Amino acid sequence: MNKKHSSNIEKNDSANQYEKINSCIGEIVDLIAVMIGNEKREINPRDAILCSGNLIGLFMFLSFDFEYKKLEPGSVLLSEKANELGPKVINRLLLELKNYGIEIQDNNNSNIYESSLSYLDIMNKVQKDAIEIFSKYNFDYNQATIICISAAAFVIQNVSTNVDANEGVGIAIYGIIQGCKTVPYFYN
């Protein structure tokens, strides 16, 4: 009886975790739509993709546990950790897109999107709220990175009628690189 009971608890825990993850993804996507869009939730789809990539990079950066609090937000902080984890994160994004039925032909898009929003502009709009969302669900920075990958894939898939998926991945990759190598704001 204990084994059966234990199995049911594991199934319930697994289902609850799945629900938490999906709810969290939804809140991150909504955060992007509300904070990057205008009052009518109209957004520039490329800015939404860039923001989703920046959030992936932000949580990668935070997971590295650097002593960055005395550094100026916006400063570049190069690291081997970012160089090692970056390709894995990008491959995970490509896999998530494949699950949506989106095959990326090349992810070496040479056209860099020039947003009117800087990295710090984007972080000013979403960083604090994103951290609060992940805190609410008790997710750590590594888990937040993975959840942001799912949110980015969702955003790219949902704007694929306006932005070619190959271009979208290029924008997301740029955002990831920018986010994982740029000092964010510090919040207590």
Phi, psi and omega in degrees: 000320179298321179297316180296314178300316179299319180296319178295322178296316179299318179297316179295317178299318180296316179296319179296319179296317178300316178296318178299316181297311180297320177297318180295316176303314180300318179292324178292317178298316178298319178302315179299313182298318183286314188276331180268333179277178177270188184297341177266009184063023173278128183232153169283118185300328179291323176294322178296318178295315179301316179299316180296321175294318177300321179293321175302309181298320178303310184286333169299309181305311182295328179290340180287346176058042176288156170271082186255354190297337179265357180272156180286126175305137182097347177292148178274133178230100182281146181207150174292327180301316179295319180295326180283316185279330184309307180299326179293319179295317179296318177298322177296320176298315179298322177294317178299318179295322178299323177296334174275359181086015181256114177263128179267125182282316175210142178247028177252046181297119184275348178275110179271127180289129178259096179281153173283349180259129175279170176303314181292328174300313181295314181297323177301327181277327191236339190301306184299315180294321179297315178299319179295322178298312182292326176295318180302323180268002181060038175264139177276179184294326176294315177295321178298321178301313182295319179295322177294329175298315178297319179296319179296317178299319178298315180298311181301316180297320184284340178255010186295346174282339180256333182229123177306137183301323177298317177295318180301318178295319177301318178294316180297318179297317177301316179296321178297311181299314179301315184289325185275357181234013181237132180294123178274181172291156176252127175239136176289000000 
